[in-house]
């Protein structure tokens, strides 16, 4: 499976340093929220014409990597 994770960028000057798609003002969290709401890839691509299918896959890959966390600890 080809990796698209390199399409996810973090720049403190863009969206307050949140992970975005290819340095554009499309935060990964927004794309994931659209997918979670039930939008299809094609609907997202129609609404955001700067995005490509690989960008959506990169967001999903990024989320999958975050979910691989070994554990979450409370900080006092």
C-alpha positions in Angstrom: 0.0 0.0 0.0 1.4 3.4 -1.0 1.9 5.9 1.8 0.5 9.4 1.4 1.5 10.7 4.9 4.0 13.1 3.4 1.0 15.2 2.3 0.4 16.1 5.9 2.4 19.1 6.9 2.8 21.1 10.1 3.7 24.8 9.9 3.3 27.2 12.9 2.3 29.9 10.4 -0.6 27.9 9.0 -3.7 27.1 11.1 -1.8 27.7 14.3 0.5 24.8 13.7 -2.3 22.2 13.3 -1.6 19.3 10.8 -2.9 20.4 7.4 -3.1 19.0 3.9 -0.1 20.0 1.8 0.5 23.3 3.6 -3.0 24.5 2.6 -5.5 25.8 5.1 -7.3 22.4 5.3 -6.7 21.0 8.8 -6.6 17.2 9.0 -9.2 17.3 11.8 -11.7 19.1 9.5 -11.4 16.5 6.8 -11.8 13.7 9.3 -14.9 15.4 10.7 -16.4 15.5 7.3 -15.7 11.8 6.8 -17.1 11.0 10.2 -20.3 12.9 9.4 -20.9 10.5 6.5 -19.6 12.6 3.6 -18.2 10.5 0.7 -14.8 11.2 -0.7 -16.4 12.4 -3.9 -18.5 14.9 -2.0 -15.6 16.3 -0.2 -13.6 16.6 -3.4 -16.5 18.4 -5.1 -16.8 20.9 -2.2 -13.0 21.5 -1.9 -11.6 21.4 -5.4 -8.0 22.0 -4.2 -8.0 18.6 -2.5 -7.2 15.3 -4.2 -8.2 11.8 -3.3 -4.7 11.1 -2.0 -5.1 14.0 0.5 -8.1 12.3 2.0 -6.2 9.0 2.2 -3.3 10.9 3.9 -5.7 12.2 6.5 -7.0 8.7 7.2 -3.4 7.4 7.4 -2.5 10.2 9.8 -5.4 9.3 12.0 -4.5 5.6 11.9 -0.9 6.5 13.0 -2.3 8.5 16.0 -4.5 5.6 17.0 -1.5 3.4 17.3 -0.5 5.1 20.6 0.6 2.5 23.2 -1.2 4.3 26.0 -2.6 7.5 27.3 -1.5 8.8 30.7 -3.1 11.5 32.9 -0.7 14.4 33.6 -1.2 15.9 37.1 
